[in-house]
Amino acid sequence: MRHFSTLLLPALLLVSTSAVADRGFYIGTGIGGSHVESTVAELGLQPPAGESIQSSDFSETGFAWKVFGGYRFLDFIAAEVAWIDLGEPDTSLCFTTSPPAGVECESREWDVKTKLDGVNLDLVGSWPIGEKWEVFAKLGLFLWDAEGSGTQRAAGAAPPPLPPGLPPGGCPPFRPQIPGCEVKVKDDGEDLSAGFGAAVEVSEHFSLRGEFQWFNVGAFDTVWAITASAILAF
């Protein structure tokens, strides 16, 4: 027991003398990458009636950025609000009338694009490691908005304009092969989010942090982001 106390005392002193961020307000901004997974059918972006694509998988990455602010009301606990843009992941899929999978489409493709952003509300718990580092975990609520579109186009070409007289909603079922026809969807909701990461104090009021965040979003099976942020404390 005496040996255990001898080892424990320096560790407790290290934590107690660590440079813990002062209580108060802070703001920050960060950039990074996002990843989403779903299927074209789950997203409601399948081609109009009479058409089919070779693969329905949608697993893509995008550019992510955010701005945030928070208040540390206890040494190790803070409340944080953030605006997060998870980018616009997109892909192009061959129709079943095109060459087999793995071969470039020769005639037509189905372009699928998504956009996902929203407000994230978090409770953040942190713990100091040494004099300048700390690790943290967060749990919160993501108030998200999602948009998506599926557009038929000639392979290798920019999406052509909609033919005159075609309604903006997309191709009518009885004319499914009009080039440039489009399907659009919108959705929103509130779901859980979680994350973890580490931060390092650069100066008395400035720090850097890296983090991983996971979001539960509607028709998406998987949504996550990795970001690096700069933080200014007041």
C-alpha positions in Angstrom: 0.0 0.0 0.0 2.9 2.4 0.8 4.4 1.8 -2.6 1.0 2.4 -4.3 0.7 5.7 -2.4 4.2 6.7 -3.5 3.3 6.2 -7.1 -0.1 7.8 -6.9 1.0 11.0 -5.2 3.0 12.4 -8.2 0.2 11.6 -10.6 -2.3 13.5 -8.5 0.2 16.4 -8.3 0.6 16.4 -12.1 -3.2 16.7 -12.6 -3.6 19.3 -9.9 -0.9 21.5 -11.4 -2.0 21.1 -15.0 -2.9 24.2 -17.0 -6.6 23.8 -17.2 -8.5 26.2 -19.4 -10.1 29.0 -17.4 -13.8 29.1 -17.0 -15.6 31.4 -19.4 -16.5 31.9 -23.1 -14.6 30.7 -26.1 -15.1 30.7 -29.9 -13.5 28.7 -32.7 -13.5 27.5 -36.3 -12.4 24.3 -37.9 -12.0 22.5 -41.2 -11.6 18.9 -42.2 -13.3 16.0 -44.1 -16.6 14.2 -43.8 -17.8 10.7 -44.9 -21.4 9.6 -45.5 -22.8 6.2 -46.4 -26.3 5.2 -47.5 -28.0 3.9 -50.6 -29.6 5.8 -53.5 -32.9 4.2 -52.7 -32.8 5.1 -49.0 -32.0 8.7 -49.9 -35.0 8.8 -52.3 -32.8 9.6 -55.3 -33.3 6.6 -57.5 -33.9 7.3 -61.2 -37.5 7.9 -62.5 -39.8 4.9 -63.2 -38.6 2.7 -66.0 -34.9 3.2 -65.2 -32.4 1.3 -63.0 -28.8 1.7 -62.0 -26.1 -0.9 -61.6 -25.3 -0.1 -58.0 -27.3 1.7 -55.3 -24.4 2.2 -52.9 -23.6 5.7 -51.9 -20.3 6.0 -49.9 -18.6 9.3 -50.4 -16.5 12.0 -48.8 -16.7 15.8 -48.7 -15.1 18.9 -47.3 -16.3 19.8 -43.8 -16.1 23.1 -41.9 -17.6 24.6 -38.8 -17.8 27.6 -36.5 -18.6 27.3 -32.8 -18.7 28.9 -29.5 -19.0 27.6 -25.9 -18.9 28.4 -22.2 -16.8 26.4 -19.7 -18.9 26.7 -16.6 -16.8 24.1 -14.6 -13.1 23.2 -14.9 -13.9 20.1 -16.8 -17.4 20.7 -18.3 -18.5 23.1 -21.1 -21.6 23.7 -23.2 -21.0 24.3 -26.9 -23.1 25.3 -30.0 -21.7 24.9 -33.5 -22.8 25.4 -37.1 -21.5 22.4 -39.1 -21.3 22.1 -42.9 -20.6 18.5 -43.8 -20.0 19.3 -47.5 -21.6 18.0 -50.7 -20.6 14.4 -51.3 -21.5 13.2 -54.8 -21.0 10.3 -57.2 -21.9 9.1 -60.7 -23.6 5.8 -61.4 -24.0 3.8 -64.6 -27.5 2.8 -65.8 -28.0 -1.0 -66.3 -28.0 -0.3 -70.1 -24.4 0.8 -69.8 -21.3 -1.4 -69.6 -20.8 -3.9 -66.7 -19.6 -2.6 -63.4 -15.9 -1.5 -63.4 -16.2 -0.2 -67.0 -16.7 3.4 -67.7 -20.2 4.4 -68.7 -20.4 4.9 -72.5 -23.7 6.8 -72.9 -25.6 7.9 -69.8 -24.9 8.4 -66.1 -27.0 9.1 -63.0 -25.4 11.9 -61.0 -26.2 11.8 -57.3 -25.4 14.9 -55.1 -26.1 15.5 -51.4 -25.7 18.5 -49.0 -25.8 18.2 -45.3 -25.5 20.9 -42.6 -27.0 22.0 -39.3 -26.7 23.2 -35.8 -25.0 21.0 -33.2 -25.6 21.4 -29.4 -23.1 19.6 -27.2 -22.1 19.0 -23.6 -18.3 18.6 -23.5 -16.3 16.9 -20.7 -12.5 17.3 -20.7 -9.6 16.0 -18.6 -6.0 17.5 -18.5 -3.0 15.6 -19.6 0.2 17.3 -18.4 0.6 21.1 -18.5 -0.8 21.9 -21.9 -2.8 19.0 -23.3 -6.3 17.8 -22.5 -8.6 15.1 -23.9 -12.3 15.5 -24.2 -15.6 13.7 -25.2 -18.9 15.3 -26.2 -22.5 14.2 -26.5 -25.2 16.3 -28.1 -28.1 17.0 -30.5 -27.7 17.6 -34.2 -30.4 19.8 -35.8 -29.8 18.9 -39.5 -31.0 19.9 -42.9 -30.3 17.6 -45.9 -30.8 18.1 -49.6 -30.2 15.7 -52.5 -30.5 15.5 -56.3 -30.3 12.8 -58.9 -29.6 14.0 -62.5 -29.4 12.1 -65.7 -26.7 13.2 -68.1 -24.6 12.1 -71.0 -21.5 10.4 -69.7 -18.5 12.7 -69.5 -20.6 15.8 -70.1 -22.1 18.5 -67.9 -25.8 18.1 -67.0 -27.8 19.6 -69.9 -30.6 22.1 -69.2 -34.1 20.8 -68.8 -36.1 20.6 -72.0 -38.6 23.3 -72.6 -41.9 22.6 -70.9 -40.6 20.0 -68.4 -41.6 20.8 -64.8 -38.7 21.5 -62.4 -39.6 18.4 -60.4 -38.0 15.9 -62.8 -38.9 13.4 -65.5 -42.5 12.3 -65.9 -42.9 8.5 -65.6 -43.9 8.2 -69.3 -40.8 10.0 -70.5 -38.0 8.6 -68.3 -35.1 9.0 -70.8 -35.2 12.8 -71.4 -31.6 14.0 -70.8 -31.2 16.4 -67.9 -34.2 15.1 -66.0 -33.8 15.5 -62.3 -35.1 14.2 -59.0 -34.8 16.4 -55.8 -35.4 15.7 -52.1 -35.2 17.7 -48.9 -35.4 16.5 -45.3 -34.6 17.8 -41.8 -34.6 16.5 -38.2 -33.0 16.2 -34.8 -30.7 13.3 -33.9 -27.9 12.4 -31.6 -24.3 13.3 -32.1 -21.1 12.3 -30.3 -17.4 12.9 -30.5 -14.0 12.8 -28.9 -10.6 14.5 -29.4 -7.6 16.3 -27.9 -6.5 19.9 -27.5 -3.2 21.6 -26.9 -2.8 25.1 -25.3 -0.6 27.3 -27.5 -0.8 30.4 -25.4 -3.0 31.7 -22.5 -6.0 32.4 -24.8 -5.3 30.3 -27.9 -5.4 26.6 -28.4 -5.7 24.0 -31.2 -7.8 20.8 -31.2 -8.5 17.8 -33.4 -11.6 15.7 -33.1 -13.8 13.0 -34.5 -17.5 13.5 -34.6 -20.3 11.0 -35.4 -23.8 12.1 -36.4 -27.1 10.1 -36.6 -28.8 11.6 -39.6 -32.1 10.4 -41.2 -31.7 8.2 -44.2 -27.9 8.1 -43.9 -26.5 4.9 -42.4 -23.2 6.5 -41.5 -22.1 10.2 -41.1 -18.8 11.3 -39.5 -16.3 14.1 -39.7 -12.7 14.7 -38.7 -11.7 18.3 -38.1 -8.9 20.5 -36.9 -9.9 23.7 -35.1 -8.4 26.9 -33.7 -9.9 28.2 -30.5 -9.8 31.7 -28.8 -10.7 31.9 -25.2 -11.9 35.0 -23.4 
